[in-house]
Structure formats: structure tokens, C-alpha cells
Amino acid sequence: MEENNLNLSQEELARLLEEAKRKAQEMLDKMTPEERARAEAEAQRRIAEDQASMQQLIDEAKRVAGPAPEAEKAPNFCRNCGAKAGGGKFCEYCGSKL
């Protein structure tokens, strides 16, 4: 792509995409079945390499970031009066913070 402008309109992006699709189809039409099969195999190989590379980046990011902090669990019972806790932040019976 000759243009390096990152501020392309949606219409311009759509036009560029259609142009790329047209050129790709023209190239495919010129290929023999054997060439197409080789190109497909190469594309699949590159996709697999990219996926492996992305997974390595994700695994490394997880390792660097460390384990995700666990969400603080609300107690099952009020620590003040012993009543079963509802779903809120305060006891429904005595009003104490859970």
C-alpha cells in the first residue's frame, strides 16, 4: 500500500480493501492448481507461526504480570450478628458492613 496515512476515512478503507481483494483474486486466477496448493500450505504455515508467536507473547505477559488478584469474597454470615449475609455490602438485619 502506497499510502501511510493513518487517518483514512471508512470509504477510503473500504475502497483499498476491495482493491486488495481484486488484486489477490487476479493473482489466484493466474496460478495453477499446484501453485495455489503450495501458496495455501505456505499461508497455513505462516498462520500457525503467527499464532504460536502470539501465544508466546501472551504467556510471557501473564508471567510478567503475575497471577490475577482474586476478587474479595463477601462473607456468608454477618460478623457482627451472625445472620446469613444477603448480596449487599451491609447486613440486612443489623446494618453492619460485611
ZADREN-798872 format. One record per residue: residue in one letter; residue number from 0; x, y, z of N, C-alpha, C in turn. Coordinates in pm, 1 decimal. Layout:
<rs>
<r resn="A" resi="NUM" n_px="X" n_py="Y" n_pz="Z" ca_px="X" ca_py="Y" ca_pz="Z" c_px="X" c_py="Y" c_pz="Z"/>
...
</rs>
This chain:
<rs>
<r resn="M" resi="0" n_px="85.2" n_py="-115.9" n_pz="0.0" ca_px="0.0" ca_py="0.0" ca_pz="0.0" c_px="89.9" c_py="122.2" c_pz="0.0"/>
<r resn="E" resi="1" n_px="63.4" n_py="213.3" n_pz="-90.1" ca_px="146.7" ca_py="331.0" ca_pz="-106.6" c_px="119.1" c_py="435.7" c_pz="-1.1"/>
<r resn="E" resi="2" n_px="-1.4" n_py="439.2" n_pz="49.5" ca_px="-40.8" ca_py="542.5" ca_pz="143.4" c_px="-8.6" c_py="499.5" c_pz="285.6"/>
<r resn="N" resi="3" n_px="50.2" n_py="592.2" n_pz="363.2" ca_px="80.8" ca_py="564.1" ca_pz="502.6" c_px="-1.8" c_py="651.8" c_pz="594.6"/>
<r resn="N" resi="4" n_px="-108.5" n_py="711.4" n_pz="542.9" ca_px="-193.1" ca_py="799.0" ca_pz="621.7" c_px="-281.3" c_py="715.5" c_pz="712.2"/>
<r resn="L" resi="5" n_px="-269.7" n_py="738.8" n_pz="843.8" ca_px="-348.6" ca_py="662.1" ca_pz="938.6" c_px="-487.9" c_py="720.3" c_pz="957.1"/>
<r resn="N" resi="6" n_px="-516.6" n_py="831.5" n_pz="897.8" ca_px="-645.4" ca_py="898.0" ca_pz="914.0" c_px="-732.9" c_py="878.0" c_pz="791.0"/>
<r resn="L" resi="7" n_px="-741.1" n_py="755.1" n_pz="742.3" ca_px="-822.7" ca_py="726.8" ca_pz="625.3" c_px="-969.6" c_py="718.3" c_pz="665.4"/>
<r resn="S" resi="8" n_px="-1055.8" n_py="762.2" n_pz="576.2" ca_px="-1199.0" ca_py="752.8" ca_pz="602.2" c_px="-1244.4" c_py="608.3" c_pz="583.4"/>
<r resn="Q" resi="9" n_px="-1363.7" n_py="578.5" n_pz="634.3" ca_px="-1419.3" ca_py="444.9" ca_pz="617.8" c_px="-1435.7" c_py="411.7" c_pz="469.4"/>
<r resn="E" resi="10" n_px="-1474.6" n_py="508.8" n_pz="390.7" ca_px="-1493.3" ca_py="486.8" ca_pz="247.2" c_px="-1360.8" c_py="453.3" c_pz="179.8"/>
<r resn="E" resi="11" n_px="-1254.4" n_py="525.7" n_pz="219.8" ca_px="-1123.0" ca_py="501.1" ca_pz="160.9" c_px="-1071.1" c_py="363.6" c_pz="202.7"/>
<r resn="L" resi="12" n_px="-1090.8" n_py="326.8" n_pz="328.5" ca_px="-1050.2" ca_py="193.7" ca_pz="373.5" c_px="-1125.1" c_py="84.8" c_pz="297.9"/>
<r resn="A" resi="13" n_px="-1254.8" n_py="104.8" n_pz="276.9" ca_px="-1335.0" ca_py="7.0" ca_pz="202.6" c_px="-1285.2" c_py="-3.5" c_pz="58.8"/>
<r resn="R" resi="14" n_px="-1251.8" n_py="110.0" n_pz="-1.7" ca_px="-1201.3" ca_py="109.1" ca_pz="-139.2" c_px="-1068.4" c_py="34.6" c_pz="-147.2"/>
<r resn="L" resi="15" n_px="-978.7" n_py="60.5" n_pz="-51.3" ca_px="-849.7" ca_py="-7.2" ca_pz="-50.3" c_px="-865.8" c_py="-158.0" c_pz="-28.7"/>
<r resn="L" resi="16" n_px="-959.2" n_py="-195.7" n_pz="55.8" ca_px="-984.7" ca_py="-337.3" ca_pz="80.6" c_px="-1036.5" c_py="-405.1" c_pz="-45.9"/>
<r resn="E" resi="17" n_px="-1129.2" n_py="-342.8" n_pz="-113.3" ca_px="-1181.9" ca_py="-400.1" ca_pz="-237.5" c_px="-1073.5" c_py="-411.3" c_pz="-343.6"/>
<r resn="E" resi="18" n_px="-987.0" n_py="-312.0" n_pz="-350.2" ca_px="-877.0" ca_py="-315.3" ca_pz="-447.3" c_px="-781.2" c_py="-430.3" c_pz="-415.0"/>
<r resn="A" resi="19" n_px="-750.1" n_py="-449.5" n_pz="-288.3" ca_px="-661.8" ca_py="-558.5" ca_pz="-246.9" c_px="-726.0" c_py="-693.3" c_pz="-277.7"/>
<r resn="K" resi="20" n_px="-856.6" n_py="-705.5" n_pz="-253.5" ca_px="-926.6" ca_py="-830.2" ca_pz="-284.6" c_px="-922.0" c_py="-858.5" c_pz="-434.3"/>
<r resn="R" resi="21" n_px="-943.8" n_py="-755.7" n_pz="-514.7" ca_px="-942.1" ca_py="-772.3" ca_pz="-660.0" c_px="-804.8" c_py="-818.0" c_pz="-707.5"/>
<r resn="K" resi="22" n_px="-697.6" n_py="-755.1" n_pz="-655.1" ca_px="-561.4" ca_py="-792.7" ca_pz="-695.2" c_px="-529.5" c_py="-934.7" c_pz="-650.6"/>
<r resn="A" resi="23" n_px="-572.2" n_py="-972.3" n_pz="-531.4" ca_px="-547.9" ca_py="-1107.7" ca_pz="-483.2" c_px="-618.9" c_py="-1209.9" c_pz="-570.9"/>
<r resn="Q" resi="24" n_px="-742.5" n_py="-1180.4" n_pz="-610.1" ca_px="-816.5" ca_py="-1272.1" ca_pz="-695.4" c_px="-750.6" c_py="-1284.1" c_pz="-832.5"/>
<r resn="E" resi="25" n_px="-699.7" n_py="-1173.2" n_pz="-885.7" ca_px="-629.4" ca_py="-1177.5" ca_pz="-1014.2" c_px="-506.8" c_py="-1268.0" c_pz="-1005.3"/>
<r resn="M" resi="26" n_px="-433.3" n_py="-1257.8" n_pz="-894.3" ca_px="-314.7" ca_py="-1341.7" ca_pz="-876.4" c_px="-354.5" c_py="-1489.1" c_pz="-865.9"/>
<r resn="L" resi="27" n_px="-460.5" n_py="-1516.0" n_pz="-790.8" ca_px="-506.8" ca_py="-1654.6" ca_pz="-776.7" c_px="-551.5" c_py="-1711.7" c_pz="-910.8"/>
<r resn="D" resi="28" n_px="-617.0" n_py="-1629.7" n_pz="-990.1" ca_px="-665.8" ca_py="-1676.1" ca_pz="-1120.7" c_px="-551.3" c_py="-1714.4" c_pz="-1214.6"/>
<r resn="K" resi="29" n_px="-435.2" n_py="-1651.9" n_pz="-1196.0" ca_px="-319.8" ca_py="-1680.4" ca_pz="-1281.4" c_px="-242.5" c_py="-1804.0" c_pz="-1235.9"/>
<r resn="M" resi="30" n_px="-269.3" n_py="-1853.8" n_pz="-1116.6" ca_px="-194.5" ca_py="-1967.0" ca_pz="-1061.6" c_px="-250.1" c_py="-2099.9" c_pz="-1109.3"/>
<r resn="T" resi="31" n_px="-159.0" n_py="-2195.9" n_pz="-1119.4" ca_px="-201.0" ca_py="-2332.8" ca_pz="-1147.9" c_px="-253.9" c_py="-2392.9" c_pz="-1017.3"/>
<r resn="P" resi="32" n_px="-327.2" n_py="-2503.0" n_pz="-1025.1" ca_px="-373.9" ca_py="-2567.6" ca_pz="-901.5" c_px="-259.4" c_py="-2604.9" c_pz="-806.7"/>
<r resn="E" resi="33" n_px="-146.9" n_py="-2646.6" n_pz="-862.7" ca_px="-32.1" ca_py="-2683.1" ca_pz="-779.7" c_px="24.2" c_py="-2559.1" c_pz="-708.8"/>
<r resn="E" resi="34" n_px="33.9" n_py="-2448.5" n_pz="-781.5" ca_px="83.5" ca_py="-2324.1" ca_pz="-720.6" c_px="-10.8" c_py="-2276.1" c_pz="-610.6"/>
<r resn="R" resi="35" n_px="-140.2" n_py="-2288.4" n_pz="-635.7" ca_px="-238.7" ca_py="-2248.9" ca_pz="-534.7" c_px="-226.5" c_py="-2335.8" c_pz="-409.7"/>
<r resn="A" resi="36" n_px="-205.4" n_py="-2465.8" n_pz="-430.2" ca_px="-190.4" ca_py="-2556.4" ca_pz="-315.9" c_px="-66.3" c_py="-2520.9" c_pz="-235.3"/>
<r resn="R" resi="37" n_px="44.4" n_py="-2490.3" n_pz="-304.2" ca_px="166.6" ca_py="-2450.2" ca_pz="-233.5" c_px="145.7" c_py="-2318.8" c_pz="-159.4"/>
<r resn="A" resi="38" n_px="77.5" n_py="-2224.5" n_pz="-222.5" ca_px="51.8" ca_py="-2095.5" ca_pz="-158.1" c_px="-37.3" c_py="-2113.6" c_pz="-35.5"/>
<r resn="E" resi="39" n_px="-136.4" n_py="-2200.6" n_pz="-46.7" ca_px="-225.0" ca_py="-2227.5" ca_pz="67.0" c_px="-147.1" c_py="-2291.3" c_pz="182.0"/>
<r resn="A" resi="40" n_px="-60.9" n_py="-2387.9" n_pz="149.3" ca_px="19.5" ca_py="-2453.0" ca_pz="252.6" c_px="112.4" c_py="-2352.1" c_pz="320.1"/>
<r resn="E" resi="41" n_px="172.7" n_py="-2265.4" n_pz="242.6" ca_px="261.2" ca_py="-2162.3" ca_pz="299.1" c_px="183.0" c_py="-2065.9" c_pz="386.9"/>
<r resn="A" resi="42" n_px="65.1" n_py="-2027.6" n_pz="343.3" ca_px="-18.8" ca_py="-1938.1" ca_pz="423.5" c_px="-56.2" c_py="-2003.8" c_pz="555.5"/>
<r resn="Q" resi="43" n_px="-92.9" n_py="-2132.2" n_pz="552.2" ca_px="-128.1" ca_py="-2204.5" ca_pz="674.7" c_px="-8.1" c_py="-2214.9" c_pz="768.5"/>
<r resn="R" resi="44" n_px="111.0" n_py="-2236.5" n_pz="713.0" ca_px="232.4" ca_py="-2244.4" ca_pz="793.3" c_px="258.8" c_py="-2111.1" c_pz="863.0"/>
<r resn="R" resi="45" n_px="243.4" n_py="-2002.0" n_pz="788.1" ca_px="266.8" ca_py="-1868.6" ca_pz="846.0" c_px="162.4" c_py="-1834.2" c_pz="952.4"/>
<r resn="I" resi="46" n_px="39.3" n_py="-1874.2" n_pz="928.0" ca_px="-66.6" ca_py="-1850.7" ca_pz="1028.2" c_px="-33.0" c_py="-1925.0" c_pz="1157.2"/>
<r resn="A" resi="47" n_px="10.5" n_py="-2050.2" n_pz="1144.1" ca_px="46.6" ca_py="-2128.9" ca_pz="1262.3" c_px="163.6" c_py="-2065.8" c_pz="1336.0"/>
<r resn="E" resi="48" n_px="262.9" n_py="-2015.9" n_pz="1262.7" ca_px="377.2" ca_py="-1948.4" ca_pz="1325.7" c_px="331.9" c_py="-1823.0" c_pz="1399.2"/>
<r resn="D" resi="49" n_px="243.6" n_py="-1745.4" n_pz="1335.3" ca_px="192.7" ca_py="-1623.3" ca_pz="1399.1" c_px="114.7" c_py="-1655.5" c_pz="1525.7"/>
<r resn="Q" resi="50" n_px="33.2" n_py="-1759.8" n_pz="1521.5" ca_px="-44.7" ca_py="-1798.2" ca_pz="1639.3" c_px="47.6" c_py="-1842.8" c_pz="1752.1"/>
<r resn="A" resi="51" n_px="151.7" n_py="-1917.8" n_pz="1718.8" ca_px="246.9" ca_py="-1961.5" ca_pz="1821.1" c_px="319.8" c_py="-1841.8" c_pz="1880.3"/>
<r resn="S" resi="52" n_px="356.5" n_py="-1748.3" n_pz="1795.9" ca_px="424.5" ca_py="-1627.6" ca_pz="1843.4" c_px="333.6" c_py="-1545.3" c_pz="1934.6"/>
<r resn="M" resi="53" n_px="207.8" n_py="-1531.1" n_pz="1896.4" ca_px="112.9" ca_py="-1457.0" ca_pz="1979.8" c_px="93.3" c_py="-1526.2" c_pz="2113.7"/>
<r resn="Q" resi="54" n_px="84.9" n_py="-1659.5" n_pz="2112.2" ca_px="67.1" ca_py="-1732.5" ca_pz="2237.8" c_px="187.8" c_py="-1714.7" c_pz="2327.9"/>
<r resn="Q" resi="55" n_px="308.0" n_py="-1712.8" n_pz="2269.5" ca_px="428.5" ca_py="-1688.9" ca_pz="2348.9" c_px="424.1" c_py="-1550.5" c_pz="2413.3"/>
<r resn="L" resi="56" n_px="379.5" n_py="-1450.9" n_pz="2338.2" ca_px="368.3" ca_py="-1315.5" ca_pz="2393.5" c_px="266.9" c_py="-1310.7" c_pz="2506.8"/>
<r resn="I" resi="57" n_px="155.1" n_py="-1378.3" n_pz="2488.0" ca_px="51.8" ca_py="-1381.9" ca_pz="2592.3" c_px="105.0" c_py="-1451.1" c_pz="2716.9"/>
<r resn="D" resi="58" n_px="172.0" n_py="-1565.2" n_pz="2698.2" ca_px="227.5" ca_py="-1638.8" ca_pz="2812.3" c_px="331.9" c_py="-1555.2" c_pz="2885.6"/>
<r resn="E" resi="59" n_px="416.3" n_py="-1485.2" n_pz="2811.3" ca_px="518.6" ca_py="-1400.2" ca_pz="2872.8" c_px="454.4" c_py="-1284.6" c_pz="2948.6"/>
<r resn="A" resi="60" n_px="350.5" n_py="-1224.6" n_pz="2890.3" ca_px="280.9" ca_py="-1115.3" ca_pz="2959.1" c_px="217.4" c_py="-1164.3" c_pz="3088.4"/>
<r resn="K" resi="61" n_px="158.5" n_py="-1283.7" n_pz="3085.2" ca_px="99.8" ca_py="-1340.8" ca_pz="3206.7" c_px="206.8" c_py="-1366.4" c_pz="3311.6"/>
<r resn="R" resi="62" n_px="322.8" n_py="-1415.3" n_pz="3266.8" ca_px="431.2" ca_py="-1443.2" ca_pz="3360.0" c_px="480.9" c_py="-1314.6" c_pz="3424.7"/>
<r resn="V" resi="63" n_px="498.6" n_py="-1209.9" n_pz="3344.3" ca_px="548.1" ca_py="-1082.2" ca_pz="3395.8" c_px="445.4" c_py="-1017.4" c_pz="3487.5"/>
<r resn="A" resi="64" n_px="319.0" n_py="-1023.7" n_pz="3450.1" ca_px="213.8" ca_py="-958.5" ca_pz="3528.3" c_px="185.2" c_py="-1033.3" c_pz="3657.4"/>
<r resn="G" resi="65" n_px="212.8" n_py="-1160.1" n_pz="3661.5" ca_px="185.6" ca_py="-1239.2" ca_pz="3780.7" c_px="41.1" c_py="-1283.2" c_pz="3782.8"/>
<r resn="P" resi="66" n_px="6.5" n_py="-1358.0" n_pz="3885.5" ca_px="-131.2" ca_py="-1408.1" ca_pz="3892.4" c_px="-229.6" c_py="-1294.3" c_pz="3914.0"/>
<r resn="A" resi="67" n_px="-348.5" n_py="-1312.0" n_pz="3858.5" ca_px="-453.5" ca_py="-1211.0" ca_pz="3874.2" c_px="-500.7" c_py="-1210.7" c_pz="4018.8"/>
<r resn="P" resi="68" n_px="-520.1" n_py="-1092.6" n_pz="4075.0" ca_px="-568.4" ca_py="-1088.8" ca_pz="4213.2" c_px="-709.0" c_py="-1146.2" c_pz="4220.2"/>
<r resn="E" resi="69" n_px="-732.6" n_py="-1229.6" n_pz="4319.3" ca_px="-864.3" ca_py="-1290.3" ca_pz="4334.0" c_px="-959.2" c_py="-1187.0" c_pz="4392.7"/>
<r resn="A" resi="70" n_px="-1081.4" n_py="-1191.6" n_pz="4343.9" ca_px="-1183.2" ca_py="-1099.6" ca_pz="4394.3" c_px="-1210.1" c_py="-1131.1" c_pz="4540.5"/>
<r resn="E" resi="71" n_px="-1224.4" n_py="-1025.7" n_pz="4618.6" ca_px="-1251.1" ca_py="-1044.3" ca_pz="4760.9" c_px="-1392.1" c_py="-1099.6" c_pz="4775.9"/>
<r resn="K" resi="72" n_px="-1401.8" n_py="-1212.2" n_pz="4844.9" ca_px="-1531.7" ca_py="-1275.8" ca_pz="4862.9" c_px="-1605.3" c_py="-1211.1" c_pz="4978.8"/>
<r resn="A" resi="73" n_px="-1733.8" n_py="-1194.1" n_pz="4959.6" ca_px="-1817.1" ca_py="-1143.5" ca_pz="5068.5" c_px="-1838.7" c_py="-1257.1" c_pz="5167.8"/>
<r resn="P" resi="74" n_px="-1842.8" n_py="-1225.9" n_pz="5296.9" ca_px="-1865.0" ca_py="-1332.3" ca_pz="5395.7" c_px="-2005.2" c_py="-1389.8" c_pz="5382.0"/>
<r resn="N" resi="75" n_px="-2021.7" n_py="-1516.3" n_pz="5421.7" ca_px="-2151.4" ca_py="-1582.6" ca_pz="5416.0" c_px="-2242.1" c_py="-1540.3" c_pz="5530.9"/>
<r resn="F" resi="76" n_px="-2179.3" n_py="-1497.1" n_pz="5639.9" ca_px="-2255.5" ca_py="-1456.4" ca_pz="5758.2" c_px="-2201.5" c_py="-1323.9" c_pz="5810.0"/>
<r resn="C" resi="77" n_px="-2288.7" n_py="-1247.3" n_pz="5871.7" ca_px="-2250.2" ca_py="-1119.9" ca_pz="5930.5" c_px="-2156.4" c_py="-1146.4" c_pz="6048.7"/>
<r resn="R" resi="78" n_px="-2046.3" n_py="-1077.1" n_pz="6053.9" ca_px="-1950.4" ca_py="-1094.5" ca_pz="6162.9" c_px="-2000.1" c_py="-1030.9" c_pz="6293.8"/>
<r resn="N" resi="79" n_px="-2098.0" n_py="-941.8" n_pz="6280.4" ca_px="-2149.2" ca_py="-873.8" ca_pz="6399.3" c_px="-2260.9" c_py="-953.0" c_pz="6467.0"/>
<r resn="C" resi="80" n_px="-2363.7" n_py="-991.8" n_pz="6387.5" ca_px="-2479.9" ca_py="-1057.0" ca_pz="6449.0" c_px="-2495.1" c_py="-1203.6" c_pz="6411.6"/>
<r resn="G" resi="81" n_px="-2419.5" n_py="-1250.0" n_pz="6313.1" ca_px="-2425.4" ca_py="-1390.6" ca_pz="6274.4" c_px="-2534.2" c_py="-1424.2" c_pz="6174.4"/>
<r resn="A" resi="82" n_px="-2612.2" n_py="-1325.1" n_pz="6130.7" ca_px="-2718.7" ca_py="-1351.1" ca_pz="6033.6" c_px="-2658.3" c_py="-1386.4" c_pz="5897.9"/>
<r resn="K" resi="83" n_px="-2733.5" n_py="-1466.2" n_pz="5822.4" ca_px="-2687.9" ca_py="-1502.6" ca_pz="5688.8" c_px="-2681.5" c_py="-1376.7" c_pz="5603.1"/>
<r resn="A" resi="84" n_px="-2569.3" n_py="-1359.6" n_pz="5534.5" ca_px="-2548.4" ca_py="-1239.6" ca_pz="5454.6" c_px="-2627.0" c_py="-1249.2" c_pz="5324.5"/>
<r resn="G" resi="85" n_px="-2686.0" n_py="-1136.9" n_pz="5285.3" ca_px="-2752.5" ca_py="-1128.2" ca_pz="5155.1" c_px="-2648.0" c_py="-1097.7" c_pz="5049.2"/>
<r resn="G" resi="86" n_px="-2686.2" n_py="-1028.0" n_pz="4946.6" ca_px="-2591.6" ca_py="-997.2" ca_pz="4840.3" c_px="-2530.5" c_py="-859.4" c_pz="4850.2"/>
<r resn="G" resi="87" n_px="-2568.2" n_py="-781.1" n_pz="4951.4" ca_px="-2520.4" ca_py="-644.0" ca_pz="4959.8" c_px="-2392.2" c_py="-628.8" c_pz="5039.0"/>
<r resn="K" resi="88" n_px="-2355.8" n_py="-502.1" n_pz="5063.4" ca_px="-2234.8" ca_py="-470.7" ca_pz="5137.7" c_px="-2261.0" c_py="-458.8" c_pz="5287.5"/>
<r resn="F" resi="89" n_px="-2387.9" n_py="-451.7" n_pz="5323.5" ca_px="-2425.2" ca_py="-434.9" ca_pz="5464.1" c_px="-2521.9" c_py="-545.1" c_pz="5504.8"/>
<r resn="C" resi="90" n_px="-2517.5" n_py="-581.4" n_pz="5632.7" ca_px="-2606.4" ca_py="-682.4" ca_pz="5687.7" c_px="-2750.2" c_py="-632.1" c_pz="5681.7"/>
<r resn="E" resi="91" n_px="-2840.1" n_py="-716.8" n_pz="5637.1" ca_px="-2981.1" ca_py="-679.7" ca_pz="5626.1" c_px="-3049.5" c_py="-669.9" c_pz="5762.1"/>
<r resn="Y" resi="92" n_px="-2988.6" n_py="-730.4" n_pz="5864.6" ca_px="-3051.9" ca_py="-734.0" ca_pz="5996.5" c_px="-2996.5" c_py="-627.4" c_pz="6091.4"/>
<r resn="C" resi="93" n_px="-2863.7" n_py="-615.8" n_pz="6100.3" ca_px="-2807.9" ca_py="-519.2" ca_pz="6195.2" c_px="-2745.1" c_py="-398.3" c_pz="6129.4"/>
<r resn="G" resi="94" n_px="-2723.8" n_py="-403.2" n_pz="5997.7" ca_px="-2669.5" ca_py="-288.0" ca_pz="5925.3" c_px="-2518.4" c_py="-278.7" c_pz="5926.7"/>
<r resn="S" resi="95" n_px="-2450.8" n_py="-373.4" n_pz="5986.5" ca_px="-2304.4" ca_py="-370.7" ca_pz="5989.6" c_px="-2247.2" c_py="-394.6" c_pz="5850.4"/>
<r resn="K" resi="96" n_px="-2132.8" n_py="-335.1" n_pz="5827.4" ca_px="-2065.3" ca_py="-356.3" ca_pz="5699.6" c_px="-2014.5" c_py="-499.8" c_pz="5693.8"/>
<r resn="L" resi="97" n_px="-2041.0" n_py="-564.9" n_pz="5581.7" ca_px="-1997.5" ca_py="-705.0" ca_pz="5565.6" c_px="-1855.8" c_py="-709.3" c_pz="5512.7"/>
</rs>
